[in-house]
Amino acid sequence: SRRQRQMCIRDRVNAVAAHEKYGGPMIIIDFGTATTFDVIDSVGNYHGGVIAPGVNLSLEALSKATATLPRVAVEKPNKVIGNNTITAIQSGIFYGYLSMIEGMVERISDEFGGSMKVLATGGLAPLFNEASNIIQYVDQELTTYGLFKIYTANIENIDDGGAALTAYGKIQYTDMTEKEREDISDALKRYCELDTLAMVMIYEHIKSIV
């Protein structure tokens, strides 16, 4: 689906930015609609990752599936054992996800075979960073920086709509080898994917502040 493609692209964009700014090997935790863990090695190769339901998605599912339970804000409770419904839900969400994050980082590191840097991005990254010492870096501009790096490294210089239209016309009406046509087509696909992701990010940011 389009949403799945956008998430996949975002993972790769984050990997490019993380390696450029912080090196590797690294686990990148992105607190978005899904909570994702992406793994890169010391030279920036992407090794895959883990996808779990996002914090807010879990809260929404809980409140919709159980009519008697209220929707609560995501925040760190003063203690693990809640003394009412709201603090009990907050504890389950916050400390449950914190335990999942810490456990997942340990399991990924063990499977990868060595210590790894850990970077967090996304809206809830600062909240969980304050509660755990496993996160070394918090970078809220990671995806934006990754988009910039990929755009500027585009081998066909397709970095705006005009260039994309010109490239499309070129493969439609110009004689060229199949390799040249394939290279330009691949560059156009990358441009369209990144441009769509950028528009989604801009829309989500504007929606969050209006």
MOHU-V575556 format. One line per field, one symbol per residue. ss: DSSP state (H for helix, E for strand, - for the rest). psi: psi as a letter, one per 40 degrees, with the letter a starting at -180 (. if undefined). burial: b if it has 9 or more other C-alpha atoms within 8 Angstrom, else e. Layout:
BEGIN
ss=???
psi=???
burial=???
END
This chain:
BEGIN
ss=-HHHHHHHHHHHHHHHHHHHHH---EEEEEE--EEEEEEE-----EEEEEEEE-HHHHHHHHHHH-------------------HHHHHHHHHHHHHHHHHHHHHHHHHHHH----EEEEEE--HHHHHHH-----EE---HHHHHHHHHHH--------HHHHHHHHHHHHH----HHHHHHHHHHHHHHHHHHHHHHHHHHHHHHHH-
psi=iddddddddddddddddddddeaaiihhhhgadihihihiadeehheaaihiiidddddddddddgdehihiihihididhieiddddddddddddddddddddddddddddfiiiihhiiideddddddeieehdihheeddddddddddeehdefgeiddddddddddedehhiiddddddddddddddddddddddddddddddde.
burial=eeeeebeebbbbbbbbbbbeeebbbbbbbbbbbbbbbbbbbbbbebeeeeeebbbebbbbebbeeeeeeeeeeeebbeeeebeeebbbbbbbbbbbbbeeebeebeeebbeeeeebbbbbbbeebebbbeeeeebeebeeebbebbbebbbeebeeebbeeebbeebbbebeeeeeeeeebeebbebbeebebbeebbeeeeeeeeeeee
END
